[in-house]
Amino acid sequence: MKLSQLLLELSPSFVFGDGEITGVTNDSRKVQPGFLYTAVRGTVADGHNYCASALEKGAGAIVVDHDLGLEKQVIVPDTAKAYSLLCAAWFGYPARQLKLAGITGTNGKTSSTTILRDVLEHAGHKAGLIGTIQIEYDGKTFPNPNTTPDSWLFQKTLRDMVDAGCDFAVTEVSSHALVQQRLYGCEFAAAAFTNLTQDHLDYHKTMEAYFQAKTMLFGYAKKRVVNIHDPYGKRVAEMFPDGLTTFSVSDPKADLFADEIQNRPDSVHFTLHYQGGAYPVHFAIPGSYSVENALTAIGMALALEVPLEKVLEAVEAVRGICGRSEVLYSDSHMTVMRDYAHTPDGIVNILSSIRSYAKGRVVAVFGCGGDRDKTKRPKMAAAAEQYADFLVVTSDNPRSEDPDAIIDDVLAGLSPKANYIRITDRRAAIDYALTHAQEGDIIVLLGKGHETYQILKDKTIHFDEKEVVEQLLEEHKGEGEQA
């Protein structure tokens, strides 16, 4: 592809010429002869420092935001935005060949996007899914390193979806992706806001900066679906009144309103009020918070012009989401669940819902991630103590931090009367919860959800809690048989 073709959507102040480009990247280590290298300023490194290296490797051109006095340079105002546009151009602007639906918020993105994808498929569309768990389309799944991929992988994925015949792409949208302009230039047919609670302050520093990052998505969207039960959602609705659909579990004036919420161990029932009608809904993912996830998907589907009848049929057909309120084991003695909750609000949501129907103890096994917002650690502990009868405090993904130092931070949030045990090794912590279970216990493994790994300093080990629970139960079954 000619350089001039790639630059059509950009406004470069200087272009050296027009050569043949063989690839695009913002990673100097991946540069091959003829590649267009874009120097993006990151949080750790500045890509401008690697331009000379890119040229040495044979880069056909380099995109920079100021004159470096180097050959083959293209100067633009913002290289992050430019890179997003260049990736779109390289893959033939796939976002223009399908409808994009994006969902952002602290909690509920994975569940809401999965439900929405299922609704669209039920209505006869072919929809791809990009999210925290994986990338899915055309019956295939692919690993996804980030909630929202970088610009190159995002555009490549959209191109693959278009080529596979998809007419919709449903994507989780992270605040990191928005700040880093990974989606710049993409137009969304509809976008939704779920909620905003404390998370990622290691990156954004303040809740206001975190909020402003989330709102960027709605500048790209034709239609907006917003949870006005959430105080930040009310602000989003005020900022973006055009093409707006609101939903709430507390405000009857919302376009979509849910009440008569009944929690059950395997589901939640509620009444949906919409345009003067009242519709009973049986949703097979338990928890009061699941109602908001369902409302997000319902609102988005309606905004995307799916008939209400099809929407409700599809929502009632949903049968569980990996790592979200997922039951791993259940018998007359105990139930074991796992959930991705890794924020104070997320823990309150899952444990308070379980508390509403639990007949025995609620036992929470949890830790906090390393190299992430440290201020939420004691708050997560306080949330867990409030709704669980017993806590097993352990490791999550310690990353470069000392696991025991993280646990110290967590324990600082517990009251003197807290019932807990500290077990650093997560497998041993789960084993303790299983072997000390009392009649009717609901054991909830929090924080890792769908993840199949654990990050320990400089190594990543395989760690799938579903497998761990199965293995431990099998081991104890064998011990019982021997006895």
N, C-alpha and C positions, 0 to 999 in steps of 0.2 A: 504494500500500500504506500502511496506517495505521502510524504510529509504534509504537503498542502491539503490533502484530503482529511488527515487527522486533525489539522488545525482549524477546520472550517468553523467550529463552534467557539473557538478561543479568540481573544483579542490581543495577540502578541504585539509588543511594541518594537520588537526586532526579530527578524527571521533571516538566517544566513543564506538559505537557498532551498532547494526542493529535491531531496534524495529519496531513494526507496527505503522504507522502514520494514524491518523483519519481525519486530515484536515491541511490546511496551512493558516497562517495569519501573518501579520506584526503589528497587533494591539493587544497589551497584554490584552485589555479588552474583546476581543473575544475568548481568549484561552479557550479550553475545554480539558478534559482528552485525551491524545494521540496526541494533535496537535503539529505541527512543527511551532515554533515561530521564525521569523526572525527579528533581531534587526537592523532596518534601521535608519540611521541618517537623520533627517528631518530638516527643517528650524527653527522649533519651539522647538522640543524635540528630544532627542536621544534615540532610542529604546533600547540601551544597558542598560539604567537606569531602565528598566522594566523587565529584564530577571529573576530576583529573583521572581517577582510577577507571571510571566508566569509559572515558575517551581512550585510555590505554587498551581497554578490552575491545575496542572497535565500535563503540556507540556511534550510530548514524547521526544522532543529534542529542542535545541535552536541553531540558527545560528548566529554567531558573527564574528567580524573582528579582534578580538584579544583575548587572553586568559584572561578570567574573573575569572578563578579558580572555576568555577561552574561545577556541574555534567551535563551530557547529552549535552555538547556543541560541536558544529561543527564549526570549524574555517575556514573562507574563506577570500580572499583578499578584496572583495567588496560585502557587504550584499545587496545593492540595486540591483545590477546585479544578484546576487544569487536568490533574491526573485522573480525576473521576470522569471528566468529559472525554479525555483521550481513550480511556478504557472502553467507554460506551461506543466511541467511534470505531475503535479497533474491532469490536464484536458486532458492528452494524446496527447500533442503537436498538438492542432487543427490547428495552422497556417500552418502546413505542409500538411494539407489535403484540403486546398483551396488556392486560389491566393489572396494575400493581395495587396491592392492599397491604398496608403497613400498620402494625400495632406496637405502641410503645408504652412504657410505664415501669415501675419498679417490680411489681408482682403481677402474675397472670398472663404474661406475654405468650409463653409456650402453650398453655392450655387454650387460650383464646384463638391463637393462630391455627392450632390443630383442629379445633372445633369448626372454625370458619372454613378451612380447607375441606373438611368432611361435608359441610353444608353445601359448598359450591359443587363438589363432586356429585352429591345426591341430586342436585338440581340439573345435572346433565353437563356440567362444565368439566374441563380437564384442568386441574389446578396443581401447581407446584408449591412446595413448602420450604422455606429457609428459616432455620431456627437454632436454638441452643442445643437441641438433641442431635439433629442432623439435617441434611438436605434431602428432600424426597420429591421425586416426580417420575411419572411413567412406570410406577411399580418398582423403582430402584431407589436405593439409599446411598448417601455419600457422607463421609465425615465432614464436620464443619468446625474449624478451629476457633471461631468466634461466634457470638450470638448473631451479629451481622458481619458477613465476610468483608474483606478489604475490597476496594473498587474493582480490581482485576477479577477476583473470584466471583464477586457479585454479578458483574456483567457477563462473565463466561457462563455462570449458572443460568442466568436469564436467557442467554443465547441457546444453551442446551435445552431449556424448557420450551422455547419457541420451536426449535427443530423437532422436539418430541410431540408437538401439537398442542401444547398448553395454551389456554387463552387467559388464564389467571396465574399470578404469582403472589402468594401470601408470605409475608416476611415479618419476623420480629425485628424491631428497630431499636438498637441500643443508643444510649446517650453518647458513648464513646464514638460510635460510627457517625453520629450527627456532627459532633464537634470536629471530627477529623475529615469531614466533607466526603465520606465514602459514597454517599448517595446523591451528591450534588448533581443537579441537572436531570434527575429522575422526577417524573410527574406521577403522583399517586392518584388512582381513581377514588380511593377512600383511605382515611387514616384514623386510628382510634387511640384514645388515652385511657389507660386502666386506672392508675393511681400513682402517687408519689410518696414514698416513705424513705427513711434514711438508708442510703447505700452509696457506694462509690465516692465517698467524700475524700478518700485518699487521692482521687483524680480531680474531682470538681471543686474540692475545698469547702464550698458552702452549699446549702440546700437551694438557695436562690440561683446559683450558677448551674446546679444540677437541673433545676426546673427550666431555666431558659434554654438549656441544651435540648431538653425533651420537646419544647415548643417549636423547635426548628422544623420538625417533621410536618407540622400543619401548614407551614408556608409552601410546601410542595404538593399539598393535597387539594383536590376539587371538593371532596365531601369530608366532613369531620364527625366522628362519633365519640362522645365524651361522657365520662362518668362524673356526674355532678354531685354524687354522694361524697366524693373526695374534694376537700377544699382546694387543692391545686387544680382539680378538674373544673371547678367553677371558674377559676381564673382563665383556663384555656378556653372555655365556652365564651367568656366575655371578650377575649382577644380575637377569636375567630368565629364570629357569628354567622358567616355565610355558609350555606350548605351544611348546617349543623343538625345533628340528631343527638339528643341527650338521653341518658339512662340513669336510673337510681334505684336503690333499695330503701330509700328514706323520703324521697320527694315525689309526691303523687303528680306534680306538675311536669315531671320529666316526660319526654316523648315515649319512652319505654320505662315502665315502673313495675317492680316486682314486690309482692307482699305475700302474706300467708305462707311464709317459709317454714318448712318442716324438715328437720335433719333426721336422717336415718343412717344406720351403719353402712349401707351400701349405696345410698343415693340421697338426693335432696329434692323435695317437691315444692313448687311455688306457683303462684298465679301471676301471669303476665298480663299487664294492662297496656293496650296499644290501640290508638285511634278509636276509643270508645268501646272496644271489645275486651273481654276477660278470657284468658286462655290458660287452662291448667297445664303445667309442664312437669314431667317426671324426668329428672336428669340423673344419670347413673354415675356421677362423680360426686361423692359426699362432701359436705361442708357448706356453710353459709356463704363463704367467699366464692364457692363455685358458681353461685347464682350470678355474681358480677361477671365472672368469666363467660358464662352463657349469654348474659345480656350484651357483653362486648361483641361476641360473635353474631348474635341475632341482629344487633344494630348495624354491624358492618354488612351483613348479608342483605339486609333491607336497603341499605345505602347503595349496594351494588345491584339492586333491582331484582333480587331473588324473591319470588312470591312467598308471603308469610306461611302459607300452608306447607310449602316445601321446606322452609326454614325450620318450622316446629317438628316436622317429621324427622329431619336430619338430627336435630338436637336430641330428640328422644332416643335416637339410634346410637348415639355416641357411647362407647364402652371402654372407658379408661384411657389414661395417658401415661406413658412410661415415666416413672419417678415422680408422679404427681398424685398424692393421696392413694398410692398404689399398695394394695394388700398383697404381701409376699407370702403370708401363711396365716391360716386361721383354723382353729379347732375349738372344742368346747372349753379348753383350758385358757388359751390366749390367742391374740391376734397380733401379727407383726406387719407394720406398714413402713413405707419409706416416702419421703417428700423432700423436694428441693429447697424448702424454706431455709433461707440463709440471711434473713434480716429480722429485726425485732418484730416488725409488723407481720411478716410472713409466719413467724413462729406463733404469734397471737392468733392469727387466722386459723391455722391448722389445729392447734391444740385446743382452742376454745370450741371449735366445732366438734372435735372428738369428745371433749368434756361433756357436751350437751347430750350425748347418747351413751357414754361409757357406763358400764355396770360395775366394773372393777376399777383398778388403778390405771392412771395414764402415766406411762414411763417414757421419758424423753431421753434419747441418746443423741448427743450433739457436741459440736465443737465450732471453732471459728477459723476461717481461712487466714493463712499468713500473707504478709505483704499486701494487705488490704486495710480498709478503714478500721483502725483500732478502737475508735470511740464507740462503735456499735457492739463490741464484745460484751461489756457488762450489761448493756441494755438487752441483748439477746438472752443472757442468763436470767435477768429479772423477768422477762416475758415468759421464759420456760418455767420458772419457779411459780409464777402466778397461776398457770393452768395445768401443770403436771404434778403428780403426787410424789414422783421420785425422778431424780436426774442422774444420768450417767454422763459425766463431762469427759470428753475425749478429744481426739484430734480430727480435723477435717482435712484440708490440704495445707500443711504447714509452710510449704514452699521453702524460702531461705531462712525462715525464723525457727527458733527453738520451740518445739511443740509444748514443752512444759511452761515456757514463758507466756505463750498464748493462753494456756489454760489458767495461769495466774491472773491474767487480765479478765478472763471470763468469770472466774470465781469472785472477783471483786464486786460483781453485781448481785451476788446472792445475799440474802438476809441471814442472820445468825441461826435462824430456825430452819433453814433449808435442808431438805432431805436429799442427799446426793452422795455419790462416790466418784472419785477421780481415777480414771484408767487411761493412760496416755495412748496405748495401742488400740486402734479402733476395732480391730477384729476381736481382741480380748474384751473390749467394752461391750460389743454386741453379744458375745458369749455370756458375759456376766448377766446381761438383761434377760437372756433366754433361760439360763439355768436358775435364776432367782425369781422367775415369773410366778405370780400368785394367780389363783383362780379368777378369771375374768379380766386379766390385764390386757391393755392395749399398748404395745411397745411401738414407739414411733422413732424411726431413724431419720434424723433431720440433717439437711445441708447438702447431701451429695446427690440425692435423687437418681437421675438416669446415668450419672457418671460411672465409668467402668475403670477408673484409675485413681491413684492417690499420689500427690506430688510431695516428695520428701527431699528437701534440699536440692541436690543436683541430679536426682533420679526420679523417674515416674514408674510406679509399679502398677500392675493390674489389680484392681480392687472393685469388684462388682458386688454390691450389698445383697442383691438377689442370690447370687452364687454363694456368698459367705453364709447367709442364713440357711440355705439348703444344705451346705456342707456341715455346718455346726449341728443342725437338727439330725442329720444322718449319723454323725459321730456319736451324738448322745443317745440316739436310738440303738446304735450298736453296743454302747456301754450298758444300756438297760438290758439288752438281750443277753449279754455276757453275765450280768449280775444274776 
